[in-house]
Every structure is written in C-alpha cells, then in structure tokens.
C-alpha cells in the first residue's frame, strides 16, 4: 500500500495516541526508525521526512536527540490527539 504524506502524519499521531502517555509524550524508542520507516519504500521514506518536518513546523511535535533520536509531542500536539 502506497502511503502519502497525510497518511504518514496520521500514522505517527495515531502511534502517539496508543502509547502510554507517562513516557514523556515520546514515541517508543526506535519505533519510528526501525518499525515504521524501515517498512516504507524509497519514495515513502522521502515523504516521511517531509511529514515529520511539517509536524515540527506546525508545532505538533519536536525532535529530541537524547538519549536517542525520537519525536515528542508538544502541548499543541497533546491537545490535537486528545
């Protein structure tokens, strides 16, 4: 199934909805890189980078680097998924 940028954003936000919110509103470690992005084809991987950049620019998520690269929901993102 080919994913477009909108469906990738939806997948990422849906994962935030399903994870335990006591985890500082971050995705499970390595989920994005190894369980999601690795399953995308070359074109979808480019779209995924664009989708993440769009979510960051809109203030819905922020990129975190420590202890490993990941995404964290912002206050705006938390309000969006609730």
Buried (B, 14 or more C-beta within 10 A) or exposed (E): EEBEBEBBBEEBBEBBEEBEEEEEBBBEEEBBEEEBBEEBEEEBBEBBEEBBEBBBEEEBBBEBEEEEEBBBBBEEBEEBBE
